[in-house]
Amino acid sequence: MVVIDEGEKYRCNICGNEVIVTKVGGGALVCCGEDMELIE
């Protein structure tokens, strides 16, 4: 999933890592070889 806005939260469904976006760079977040899921 491509990052769209600052403040978005993403979670890895494999290991549980969570990320909050502080700067949008136009790429996708990947963890454990799979795209991370946007959470609210």
All heavy atoms as atom14 arrays in JSON, in Angstrom:
{
  "sequence": "MVVIDEGEKYRCNICGNEVIVTKVGGGALVCCGEDMELIE",
  "atom14_mask": [
    [1, 1, 1, 1, 1, 1, 1, 1, 0, 0, 0, 0, 0, 0],
    [1, 1, 1, 1, 1, 1, 1, 0, 0, 0, 0, 0, 0, 0],
    [1, 1, 1, 1, 1, 1, 1, 0, 0, 0, 0, 0, 0, 0],
    [1, 1, 1, 1, 1, 1, 1, 1, 0, 0, 0, 0, 0, 0],
    [1, 1, 1, 1, 1, 1, 1, 1, 0, 0, 0, 0, 0, 0],
    [1, 1, 1, 1, 1, 1, 1, 1, 1, 0, 0, 0, 0, 0],
    [1, 1, 1, 1, 0, 0, 0, 0, 0, 0, 0, 0, 0, 0],
    [1, 1, 1, 1, 1, 1, 1, 1, 1, 0, 0, 0, 0, 0],
    [1, 1, 1, 1, 1, 1, 1, 1, 1, 0, 0, 0, 0, 0],
    [1, 1, 1, 1, 1, 1, 1, 1, 1, 1, 1, 1, 0, 0],
    [1, 1, 1, 1, 1, 1, 1, 1, 1, 1, 1, 0, 0, 0],
    [1, 1, 1, 1, 1, 1, 0, 0, 0, 0, 0, 0, 0, 0],
    [1, 1, 1, 1, 1, 1, 1, 1, 0, 0, 0, 0, 0, 0],
    [1, 1, 1, 1, 1, 1, 1, 1, 0, 0, 0, 0, 0, 0],
    [1, 1, 1, 1, 1, 1, 0, 0, 0, 0, 0, 0, 0, 0],
    [1, 1, 1, 1, 0, 0, 0, 0, 0, 0, 0, 0, 0, 0],
    [1, 1, 1, 1, 1, 1, 1, 1, 0, 0, 0, 0, 0, 0],
    [1, 1, 1, 1, 1, 1, 1, 1, 1, 0, 0, 0, 0, 0],
    [1, 1, 1, 1, 1, 1, 1, 0, 0, 0, 0, 0, 0, 0],
    [1, 1, 1, 1, 1, 1, 1, 1, 0, 0, 0, 0, 0, 0],
    [1, 1, 1, 1, 1, 1, 1, 0, 0, 0, 0, 0, 0, 0],
    [1, 1, 1, 1, 1, 1, 1, 0, 0, 0, 0, 0, 0, 0],
    [1, 1, 1, 1, 1, 1, 1, 1, 1, 0, 0, 0, 0, 0],
    [1, 1, 1, 1, 1, 1, 1, 0, 0, 0, 0, 0, 0, 0],
    [1, 1, 1, 1, 0, 0, 0, 0, 0, 0, 0, 0, 0, 0],
    [1, 1, 1, 1, 0, 0, 0, 0, 0, 0, 0, 0, 0, 0],
    [1, 1, 1, 1, 0, 0, 0, 0, 0, 0, 0, 0, 0, 0],
    [1, 1, 1, 1, 1, 0, 0, 0, 0, 0, 0, 0, 0, 0],
    [1, 1, 1, 1, 1, 1, 1, 1, 0, 0, 0, 0, 0, 0],
    [1, 1, 1, 1, 1, 1, 1, 0, 0, 0, 0, 0, 0, 0],
    [1, 1, 1, 1, 1, 1, 0, 0, 0, 0, 0, 0, 0, 0],
    [1, 1, 1, 1, 1, 1, 0, 0, 0, 0, 0, 0, 0, 0],
    [1, 1, 1, 1, 0, 0, 0, 0, 0, 0, 0, 0, 0, 0],
    [1, 1, 1, 1, 1, 1, 1, 1, 1, 0, 0, 0, 0, 0],
    [1, 1, 1, 1, 1, 1, 1, 1, 0, 0, 0, 0, 0, 0],
    [1, 1, 1, 1, 1, 1, 1, 1, 0, 0, 0, 0, 0, 0],
    [1, 1, 1, 1, 1, 1, 1, 1, 1, 0, 0, 0, 0, 0],
    [1, 1, 1, 1, 1, 1, 1, 1, 0, 0, 0, 0, 0, 0],
    [1, 1, 1, 1, 1, 1, 1, 1, 0, 0, 0, 0, 0, 0],
    [1, 1, 1, 1, 1, 1, 1, 1, 1, 0, 0, 0, 0, 0]
  ],
  "atom14_positions": [
    [[0.85, -1.18, 0.0], [0.0, 0.0, 0.0], [0.9, 1.24, 0.0], [1.84, 1.33, 0.76], [-0.9, -0.02, 1.23], [-1.71, 1.24, 1.39], [-3.0, 1.08, 2.61], [-4.27, 0.43, 1.58], [0.0, 0.0, 0.0], [0.0, 0.0, 0.0], [0.0, 0.0, 0.0], [0.0, 0.0, 0.0], [0.0, 0.0, 0.0], [0.0, 0.0, 0.0]],
    [[0.59, 2.19, -0.85], [1.39, 3.41, -0.98], [1.01, 4.4, 0.12], [-0.16, 4.62, 0.39], [1.17, 4.04, -2.38], [1.92, 5.35, -2.49], [1.61, 3.09, -3.47], [0.0, 0.0, 0.0], [0.0, 0.0, 0.0], [0.0, 0.0, 0.0], [0.0, 0.0, 0.0], [0.0, 0.0, 0.0], [0.0, 0.0, 0.0], [0.0, 0.0, 0.0]],
    [[2.03, 4.98, 0.75], [1.81, 5.98, 1.79], [1.26, 7.25, 1.17], [1.79, 7.74, 0.17], [3.14, 6.27, 2.54], [2.95, 7.37, 3.55], [3.66, 5.01, 3.19], [0.0, 0.0, 0.0], [0.0, 0.0, 0.0], [0.0, 0.0, 0.0], [0.0, 0.0, 0.0], [0.0, 0.0, 0.0], [0.0, 0.0, 0.0], [0.0, 0.0, 0.0]],
    [[0.19, 7.81, 1.76], [-0.47, 8.98, 1.2], [-0.29, 10.23, 2.06], [-0.1, 11.31, 1.54], [-1.97, 8.69, 1.01], [-2.11, 7.49, 0.13], [-2.7, 9.92, 0.51], [-3.22, 7.41, -0.81], [0.0, 0.0, 0.0], [0.0, 0.0, 0.0], [0.0, 0.0, 0.0], [0.0, 0.0, 0.0], [0.0, 0.0, 0.0], [0.0, 0.0, 0.0]],
    [[-0.34, 10.09, 3.4], [-0.37, 11.26, 4.26], [0.42, 11.03, 5.55], [0.5, 9.9, 6.04], [-1.83, 11.58, 4.6], [-2.04, 13.0, 5.11], [-1.13, 13.83, 5.0], [-3.13, 13.27, 5.64], [0.0, 0.0, 0.0], [0.0, 0.0, 0.0], [0.0, 0.0, 0.0], [0.0, 0.0, 0.0], [0.0, 0.0, 0.0], [0.0, 0.0, 0.0]],
    [[0.96, 12.09, 6.11], [1.63, 12.01, 7.4], [0.62, 11.62, 8.48], [-0.55, 11.97, 8.39], [2.26, 13.36, 7.76], [3.44, 13.73, 6.9], [4.04, 15.07, 7.27], [3.63, 15.66, 8.28], [4.9, 15.54, 6.52], [0.0, 0.0, 0.0], [0.0, 0.0, 0.0], [0.0, 0.0, 0.0], [0.0, 0.0, 0.0], [0.0, 0.0, 0.0]],
    [[1.08, 10.9, 9.48], [0.22, 10.49, 10.58], [-0.47, 9.16, 10.38], [-1.1, 8.64, 11.3], [0.0, 0.0, 0.0], [0.0, 0.0, 0.0], [0.0, 0.0, 0.0], [0.0, 0.0, 0.0], [0.0, 0.0, 0.0], [0.0, 0.0, 0.0], [0.0, 0.0, 0.0], [0.0, 0.0, 0.0], [0.0, 0.0, 0.0], [0.0, 0.0, 0.0]],
    [[-0.38, 8.58, 9.17], [-0.99, 7.28, 8.94], [-0.27, 6.22, 9.77], [0.93, 6.32, 10.01], [-0.89, 6.88, 7.46], [-1.76, 7.68, 6.55], [-1.63, 7.27, 5.1], [-0.57, 6.77, 4.69], [-2.6, 7.48, 4.37], [0.0, 0.0, 0.0], [0.0, 0.0, 0.0], [0.0, 0.0, 0.0], [0.0, 0.0, 0.0], [0.0, 0.0, 0.0]],
    [[-1.01, 5.19, 10.2], [-0.43, 4.08, 10.96], [-0.53, 2.82, 10.12], [-1.55, 2.53, 9.51], [-1.19, 3.87, 12.27], [-1.01, 4.94, 13.28], [-1.76, 4.58, 14.54], [-1.59, 5.61, 15.61], [-2.27, 5.22, 16.85], [0.0, 0.0, 0.0], [0.0, 0.0, 0.0], [0.0, 0.0, 0.0], [0.0, 0.0, 0.0], [0.0, 0.0, 0.0]],
    [[0.56, 2.05, 10.13], [0.62, 0.8, 9.39], [1.06, -0.32, 10.33], [1.84, -0.09, 11.25], [1.61, 0.9, 8.23], [1.13, 1.79, 7.12], [1.32, 3.16, 7.17], [0.46, 1.26, 6.02], [0.87, 3.99, 6.16], [0.01, 2.07, 5.0], [0.21, 3.44, 5.08], [-0.25, 4.25, 4.06], [0.0, 0.0, 0.0], [0.0, 0.0, 0.0]],
    [[0.57, -1.54, 10.08], [0.92, -2.71, 10.89], [1.32, -3.85, 9.98], [0.71, -4.08, 8.93], [-0.27, -3.15, 11.73], [0.03, -4.41, 12.54], [-1.16, -4.99, 13.29], [-1.81, -4.01, 14.11], [-3.13, -3.77, 14.07], [-3.91, -4.43, 13.25], [-3.67, -2.87, 14.85], [0.0, 0.0, 0.0], [0.0, 0.0, 0.0], [0.0, 0.0, 0.0]],
    [[2.33, -4.6, 10.42], [2.73, -5.84, 9.75], [1.86, -6.97, 10.3], [1.82, -7.18, 11.52], [4.21, -6.14, 10.01], [4.74, -7.73, 9.32], [0.0, 0.0, 0.0], [0.0, 0.0, 0.0], [0.0, 0.0, 0.0], [0.0, 0.0, 0.0], [0.0, 0.0, 0.0], [0.0, 0.0, 0.0], [0.0, 0.0, 0.0], [0.0, 0.0, 0.0]],
    [[1.17, -7.68, 9.42], [0.3, -8.77, 9.86], [1.07, -10.04, 10.22], [0.48, -10.97, 10.75], [-0.73, -9.07, 8.78], [-1.75, -7.97, 8.66], [-2.18, -7.38, 9.64], [-2.14, -7.66, 7.44], [0.0, 0.0, 0.0], [0.0, 0.0, 0.0], [0.0, 0.0, 0.0], [0.0, 0.0, 0.0], [0.0, 0.0, 0.0], [0.0, 0.0, 0.0]],
    [[2.38, -10.05, 9.97], [3.18, -11.23, 10.29], [3.83, -11.09, 11.67], [3.67, -11.95, 12.53], [4.24, -11.49, 9.21], [3.53, -11.82, 7.89], [5.19, -12.62, 9.62], [4.44, -11.91, 6.69], [0.0, 0.0, 0.0], [0.0, 0.0, 0.0], [0.0, 0.0, 0.0], [0.0, 0.0, 0.0], [0.0, 0.0, 0.0], [0.0, 0.0, 0.0]],
    [[4.57, -9.99, 11.9], [5.3, -9.85, 13.17], [4.69, -8.83, 14.13], [5.06, -8.78, 15.29], [6.75, -9.47, 12.89], [6.98, -7.79, 12.28], [0.0, 0.0, 0.0], [0.0, 0.0, 0.0], [0.0, 0.0, 0.0], [0.0, 0.0, 0.0], [0.0, 0.0, 0.0], [0.0, 0.0, 0.0], [0.0, 0.0, 0.0], [0.0, 0.0, 0.0]],
    [[3.75, -8.0, 13.65], [3.08, -7.05, 14.53], [3.73, -5.69, 14.63], [3.24, -4.84, 15.36], [0.0, 0.0, 0.0], [0.0, 0.0, 0.0], [0.0, 0.0, 0.0], [0.0, 0.0, 0.0], [0.0, 0.0, 0.0], [0.0, 0.0, 0.0], [0.0, 0.0, 0.0], [0.0, 0.0, 0.0], [0.0, 0.0, 0.0], [0.0, 0.0, 0.0]],
    [[4.84, -5.46, 13.92], [5.46, -4.13, 13.93], [4.44, -3.07, 13.5], [3.63, -3.32, 12.61], [6.65, -4.06, 12.97], [7.91, -4.63, 13.56], [8.06, -4.74, 14.76], [8.83, -5.01, 12.69], [0.0, 0.0, 0.0], [0.0, 0.0, 0.0], [0.0, 0.0, 0.0], [0.0, 0.0, 0.0], [0.0, 0.0, 0.0], [0.0, 0.0, 0.0]],
    [[4.49, -1.89, 14.14], [3.62, -0.79, 13.76], [4.48, 0.44, 13.45], [5.5, 0.67, 14.09], [2.63, -0.47, 14.86], [1.61, -1.56, 15.06], [0.5, -1.2, 16.03], [0.49, -0.06, 16.56], [-0.35, -2.06, 16.29], [0.0, 0.0, 0.0], [0.0, 0.0, 0.0], [0.0, 0.0, 0.0], [0.0, 0.0, 0.0], [0.0, 0.0, 0.0]],
    [[4.05, 1.22, 12.46], [4.78, 2.39, 11.99], [3.83, 3.57, 11.87], [2.7, 3.4, 11.39], [5.42, 2.11, 10.61], [6.08, 3.35, 10.05], [6.41, 0.97, 10.69], [0.0, 0.0, 0.0], [0.0, 0.0, 0.0], [0.0, 0.0, 0.0], [0.0, 0.0, 0.0], [0.0, 0.0, 0.0], [0.0, 0.0, 0.0], [0.0, 0.0, 0.0]],
    [[4.26, 4.76, 12.31], [3.52, 5.99, 12.08], [4.35, 6.83, 11.12], [5.54, 7.06, 11.33], [3.29, 6.78, 13.39], [2.44, 5.95, 14.35], [2.63, 8.12, 13.09], [2.29, 6.57, 15.72], [0.0, 0.0, 0.0], [0.0, 0.0, 0.0], [0.0, 0.0, 0.0], [0.0, 0.0, 0.0], [0.0, 0.0, 0.0], [0.0, 0.0, 0.0]],
    [[3.73, 7.29, 10.03], [4.42, 8.05, 8.99], [4.68, 9.47, 9.47], [3.77, 10.17, 9.89], [3.59, 8.07, 7.68], [4.27, 8.92, 6.62], [3.36, 6.66, 7.18], [0.0, 0.0, 0.0], [0.0, 0.0, 0.0], [0.0, 0.0, 0.0], [0.0, 0.0, 0.0], [0.0, 0.0, 0.0], [0.0, 0.0, 0.0], [0.0, 0.0, 0.0]],
    [[5.95, 9.9, 9.41], [6.31, 11.27, 9.78], [6.69, 12.11, 8.57], [6.67, 13.33, 8.63], [7.49, 11.28, 10.78], [8.61, 10.65, 10.18], [7.11, 10.58, 12.07], [0.0, 0.0, 0.0], [0.0, 0.0, 0.0], [0.0, 0.0, 0.0], [0.0, 0.0, 0.0], [0.0, 0.0, 0.0], [0.0, 0.0, 0.0], [0.0, 0.0, 0.0]],
    [[7.04, 11.44, 7.45], [7.37, 12.13, 6.21], [6.99, 11.24, 5.04], [7.4, 10.09, 4.98], [8.86, 12.46, 6.16], [9.24, 13.24, 4.92], [10.71, 13.62, 4.94], [11.06, 14.39, 3.68], [12.47, 14.72, 3.63], [0.0, 0.0, 0.0], [0.0, 0.0, 0.0], [0.0, 0.0, 0.0], [0.0, 0.0, 0.0], [0.0, 0.0, 0.0]],
    [[6.2, 11.77, 4.11], [5.75, 11.0, 2.96], [6.83, 11.02, 1.89], [7.29, 12.09, 1.49], [4.43, 11.56, 2.41], [3.99, 10.8, 1.18], [3.35, 11.52, 3.48], [0.0, 0.0, 0.0], [0.0, 0.0, 0.0], [0.0, 0.0, 0.0], [0.0, 0.0, 0.0], [0.0, 0.0, 0.0], [0.0, 0.0, 0.0], [0.0, 0.0, 0.0]],
    [[7.24, 9.84, 1.43], [8.27, 9.75, 0.41], [7.77, 9.15, -0.89], [8.51, 9.03, -1.84], [0.0, 0.0, 0.0], [0.0, 0.0, 0.0], [0.0, 0.0, 0.0], [0.0, 0.0, 0.0], [0.0, 0.0, 0.0], [0.0, 0.0, 0.0], [0.0, 0.0, 0.0], [0.0, 0.0, 0.0], [0.0, 0.0, 0.0], [0.0, 0.0, 0.0]],
    [[6.5, 8.72, -0.92], [5.91, 8.21, -2.15], [6.06, 6.72, -2.36], [5.64, 6.2, -3.37], [0.0, 0.0, 0.0], [0.0, 0.0, 0.0], [0.0, 0.0, 0.0], [0.0, 0.0, 0.0], [0.0, 0.0, 0.0], [0.0, 0.0, 0.0], [0.0, 0.0, 0.0], [0.0, 0.0, 0.0], [0.0, 0.0, 0.0], [0.0, 0.0, 0.0]],
    [[6.63, 6.0, -1.41], [6.81, 4.56, -1.57], [5.81, 3.76, -0.76], [4.91, 4.31, -0.13], [0.0, 0.0, 0.0], [0.0, 0.0, 0.0], [0.0, 0.0, 0.0], [0.0, 0.0, 0.0], [0.0, 0.0, 0.0], [0.0, 0.0, 0.0], [0.0, 0.0, 0.0], [0.0, 0.0, 0.0], [0.0, 0.0, 0.0], [0.0, 0.0, 0.0]],
    [[5.98, 2.46, -0.78], [5.14, 1.55, 0.0], [5.96, 1.03, 1.19], [7.17, 0.88, 1.1], [4.68, 0.38, -0.86], [0.0, 0.0, 0.0], [0.0, 0.0, 0.0], [0.0, 0.0, 0.0], [0.0, 0.0, 0.0], [0.0, 0.0, 0.0], [0.0, 0.0, 0.0], [0.0, 0.0, 0.0], [0.0, 0.0, 0.0], [0.0, 0.0, 0.0]],
    [[5.28, 0.76, 2.3], [5.94, 0.2, 3.47], [5.85, -1.32, 3.4], [4.77, -1.88, 3.21], [5.27, 0.7, 4.75], [5.42, 2.19, 5.0], [4.59, 2.61, 6.21], [6.87, 2.55, 5.23], [0.0, 0.0, 0.0], [0.0, 0.0, 0.0], [0.0, 0.0, 0.0], [0.0, 0.0, 0.0], [0.0, 0.0, 0.0], [0.0, 0.0, 0.0]],
    [[7.01, -1.97, 3.57], [7.09, -3.42, 3.49], [7.79, -3.95, 4.73], [8.79, -3.39, 5.18], [7.87, -3.86, 2.23], [8.02, -5.36, 2.17], [7.19, -3.34, 0.97], [0.0, 0.0, 0.0], [0.0, 0.0, 0.0], [0.0, 0.0, 0.0], [0.0, 0.0, 0.0], [0.0, 0.0, 0.0], [0.0, 0.0, 0.0], [0.0, 0.0, 0.0]],
    [[7.26, -5.02, 5.3], [7.87, -5.68, 6.46], [7.67, -7.18, 6.28], [6.62, -7.61, 5.78], [7.2, -5.18, 7.74], [7.99, -5.77, 9.27], [0.0, 0.0, 0.0], [0.0, 0.0, 0.0], [0.0, 0.0, 0.0], [0.0, 0.0, 0.0], [0.0, 0.0, 0.0], [0.0, 0.0, 0.0], [0.0, 0.0, 0.0], [0.0, 0.0, 0.0]],
    [[8.65, -7.98, 6.64], [8.59, -9.43, 6.51], [8.25, -9.87, 5.09], [7.59, -10.88, 4.87], [7.59, -10.02, 7.5], [8.04, -9.76, 9.24], [0.0, 0.0, 0.0], [0.0, 0.0, 0.0], [0.0, 0.0, 0.0], [0.0, 0.0, 0.0], [0.0, 0.0, 0.0], [0.0, 0.0, 0.0], [0.0, 0.0, 0.0], [0.0, 0.0, 0.0]],
    [[8.65, -9.04, 4.1], [8.44, -9.38, 2.7], [7.06, -9.09, 2.15], [6.78, -9.43, 1.01], [0.0, 0.0, 0.0], [0.0, 0.0, 0.0], [0.0, 0.0, 0.0], [0.0, 0.0, 0.0], [0.0, 0.0, 0.0], [0.0, 0.0, 0.0], [0.0, 0.0, 0.0], [0.0, 0.0, 0.0], [0.0, 0.0, 0.0], [0.0, 0.0, 0.0]],
    [[6.18, -8.47, 2.94], [4.82, -8.17, 2.49], [4.47, -6.71, 2.81], [5.01, -6.13, 3.75], [3.81, -9.09, 3.15], [4.02, -10.54, 2.77], [2.84, -11.42, 3.14], [1.75, -10.89, 3.43], [3.03, -12.63, 3.13], [0.0, 0.0, 0.0], [0.0, 0.0, 0.0], [0.0, 0.0, 0.0], [0.0, 0.0, 0.0], [0.0, 0.0, 0.0]],
    [[3.55, -6.14, 2.01], [3.09, -4.78, 2.27], [2.45, -4.69, 3.65], [1.74, -5.61, 4.07], [2.06, -4.33, 1.23], [2.69, -4.02, -0.12], [3.92, -3.96, -0.2], [1.92, -3.83, -1.07], [0.0, 0.0, 0.0], [0.0, 0.0, 0.0], [0.0, 0.0, 0.0], [0.0, 0.0, 0.0], [0.0, 0.0, 0.0], [0.0, 0.0, 0.0]],
    [[2.69, -3.58, 4.34], [2.07, -3.36, 5.64], [0.64, -2.88, 5.44], [0.31, -2.26, 4.42], [2.88, -2.34, 6.44], [4.27, -2.83, 6.77], [5.24, -1.67, 7.74], [4.64, -2.05, 9.38], [0.0, 0.0, 0.0], [0.0, 0.0, 0.0], [0.0, 0.0, 0.0], [0.0, 0.0, 0.0], [0.0, 0.0, 0.0], [0.0, 0.0, 0.0]],
    [[-0.23, -3.16, 6.42], [-1.65, -2.82, 6.36], [-1.91, -1.48, 7.05], [-1.44, -1.25, 8.16], [-2.45, -3.91, 7.05], [-3.92, -3.62, 7.14], [-4.68, -4.67, 7.95], [-4.05, -5.52, 8.59], [-5.9, -4.6, 7.93], [0.0, 0.0, 0.0], [0.0, 0.0, 0.0], [0.0, 0.0, 0.0], [0.0, 0.0, 0.0], [0.0, 0.0, 0.0]],
    [[-2.67, -0.61, 6.39], [-3.08, 0.66, 6.98], [-4.08, 0.39, 8.08], [-5.05, -0.34, 7.88], [-3.69, 1.57, 5.92], [-4.22, 2.92, 6.38], [-3.07, 3.81, 6.9], [-4.95, 3.63, 5.24], [0.0, 0.0, 0.0], [0.0, 0.0, 0.0], [0.0, 0.0, 0.0], [0.0, 0.0, 0.0], [0.0, 0.0, 0.0], [0.0, 0.0, 0.0]],
    [[-3.84, 0.97, 9.28], [-4.78, 0.84, 10.4], [-5.2, 2.23, 10.83], [-4.55, 3.21, 10.52], [-4.17, 0.06, 11.58], [-2.9, 0.74, 12.1], [-3.89, -1.37, 11.2], [-2.33, 0.1, 13.35], [0.0, 0.0, 0.0], [0.0, 0.0, 0.0], [0.0, 0.0, 0.0], [0.0, 0.0, 0.0], [0.0, 0.0, 0.0], [0.0, 0.0, 0.0]],
    [[-6.31, 2.29, 11.54], [-6.8, 3.59, 12.0], [-6.76, 3.69, 13.49], [-6.73, 2.74, 14.19], [-8.21, 3.8, 11.51], [-8.25, 3.78, 9.99], [-9.57, 4.3, 9.46], [-9.83, 5.47, 9.69], [-10.28, 3.52, 8.84], [0.0, 0.0, 0.0], [0.0, 0.0, 0.0], [0.0, 0.0, 0.0], [0.0, 0.0, 0.0], [0.0, 0.0, 0.0]]
  ]
}
